[in-house]
Amino acid sequence: MTRHVEAYCRDFIEWTGDGTVDIPTADAIWTQVHPKGLFIDDESLSPANEAYVIVEADCDWEPEHGLMLCFEGGRTLTKCGGYDGHLTNSNAFDDERMANVVYSALDPKFTTRRDP
C-alpha cells in the first residue's frame, strides 16, 4: 500500500505547492496517516460479489479530504485517495478502463495501478 499512499501524498504536495509537509522516505509516509474509521460496505458488492472494506484516515498533507483506502473482500486494494465515497476508480469516473487504477493522480506520473 505504501507506494499508492506515497503517490497520493507527493501528487497532492506537488499540485498545491505545499512545502510544509516533508516525506524523507516512503515508509515515513505512515507517520503522517492517522486512521479513524473502518467500515464494511456490503451493499455495493464487487464484481466478485464481495463486500468492500473501507479504511478512513486523516493525513497531514490533505486535512480536508483525508485518506480513503478501499479493499475488495478486505484483501485487494482497489482505491487510494481522498475520501470521495467511491470504492473504485472505474466507478468514480464511470470508466471500466480504470479498473486497474488504484490512485488516479492529478499528474499522471503519480498514477498507480494494481500489480498484474
C-alpha positions as CSV (number, residue, x, y, z in Angstrom):
1,M,0.0,0.0,0.0
2,T,2.9,2.3,0.7
3,R,3.6,3.2,-3.0
4,H,-0.1,4.2,-3.5
5,V,-0.3,6.3,-0.4
6,E,3.1,7.9,-1.2
7,A,1.9,8.7,-4.7
8,Y,-1.2,10.4,-3.4
9,C,0.9,12.5,-1.0
10,R,3.5,13.5,-3.5
11,D,0.9,14.3,-6.2
12,F,-1.1,16.5,-3.7
13,I,2.0,18.3,-2.5
14,E,3.3,19.0,-6.0
15,W,-0.2,20.2,-7.1
16,T,-0.7,22.5,-4.2
17,G,3.0,23.6,-3.8
18,D,2.7,22.9,-0.1
19,G,6.3,22.8,1.1
20,T,5.3,22.3,4.8
21,V,5.0,18.5,4.5
22,D,8.3,16.7,4.4
23,I,8.4,13.0,3.4
24,P,12.1,11.8,3.7
25,T,11.4,8.1,2.9
26,A,8.5,6.1,1.5
27,D,8.0,4.3,4.9
28,A,7.8,7.7,6.7
29,I,4.5,8.4,5.0
30,W,2.8,6.3,7.6
31,T,3.8,8.6,10.4
32,Q,1.5,11.2,8.7
33,V,-1.5,8.9,8.4
34,H,-3.9,8.8,11.4
35,P,-6.6,6.0,11.0
36,K,-10.0,7.0,12.3
37,G,-12.6,4.5,10.9
38,L,-13.1,1.1,9.4
39,F,-16.3,0.4,7.5
40,I,-17.8,-2.6,5.6
41,D,-19.9,-1.8,2.6
42,D,-21.9,-4.9,1.9
43,E,-24.5,-3.0,-0.2
44,S,-22.0,-2.2,-3.1
45,L,-20.7,-5.6,-3.9
46,S,-17.7,-6.1,-6.1
47,P,-17.7,-7.9,-9.5
48,A,-16.6,-11.0,-7.5
49,N,-19.7,-10.5,-5.3
50,E,-17.6,-9.5,-2.2
51,A,-18.1,-6.6,0.2
52,Y,-15.7,-3.7,0.4
53,V,-13.7,-2.8,3.5
54,I,-13.0,0.9,3.7
55,V,-10.3,2.5,5.9
56,E,-10.8,6.2,6.5
57,A,-7.9,8.2,7.9
58,D,-6.7,11.8,8.5
59,C,-3.5,12.6,6.8
60,D,-1.1,15.5,7.4
61,W,-0.8,16.5,3.7
62,E,-4.6,16.7,3.0
63,P,-6.6,17.7,6.1
64,E,-9.8,18.4,4.1
65,H,-10.3,15.1,2.3
66,G,-8.0,12.8,4.3
67,L,-7.2,9.3,3.0
68,M,-9.6,6.6,2.0
69,L,-8.4,3.0,1.3
70,C,-10.9,0.6,-0.3
71,F,-10.3,-3.2,-0.3
72,E,-12.4,-5.7,-2.3
73,G,-13.2,-8.5,0.0
74,G,-10.9,-7.0,2.6
75,R,-7.9,-8.2,0.7
76,T,-7.3,-6.4,-2.7
77,L,-6.7,-2.7,-2.6
78,T,-9.0,-1.1,-5.2
79,K,-8.7,2.6,-4.5
80,C,-6.5,5.0,-2.6
81,G,-7.0,8.7,-2.4
82,G,-9.0,11.4,-0.7
83,Y,-12.4,10.5,0.7
84,D,-15.0,10.7,-2.0
85,G,-17.3,7.8,-1.3
86,H,-16.3,5.8,-4.4
87,L,-15.0,2.3,-3.9
88,T,-13.0,2.0,-7.2
89,N,-11.7,4.5,-9.8
90,S,-13.7,2.8,-12.6
91,N,-16.8,3.6,-10.5
92,A,-15.7,7.1,-9.7
93,F,-15.1,8.0,-13.3
94,D,-17.7,5.7,-14.8
95,D,-14.9,4.2,-17.0
96,E,-14.0,0.5,-17.0
97,R,-10.6,1.2,-18.4
98,M,-9.7,2.5,-14.9
99,A,-10.5,-0.9,-13.3
100,N,-6.8,-1.4,-12.5
101,V,-6.1,2.1,-11.3
102,V,-5.6,2.4,-7.5
103,Y,-4.6,6.0,-7.3
104,S,-5.8,8.3,-10.0
105,A,-3.4,11.3,-9.9
106,L,-3.7,14.9,-11.0
107,D,-0.3,14.5,-12.5
108,P,-0.3,11.2,-14.5
109,K,3.3,10.4,-13.4
110,F,1.9,9.7,-9.9
111,T,-1.0,7.4,-11.1
112,T,-0.6,3.9,-9.6
113,R,-2.1,0.6,-10.7
114,R,-2.6,-2.8,-9.2
115,D,0.1,-5.3,-9.7
116,P,-0.7,-7.7,-12.5
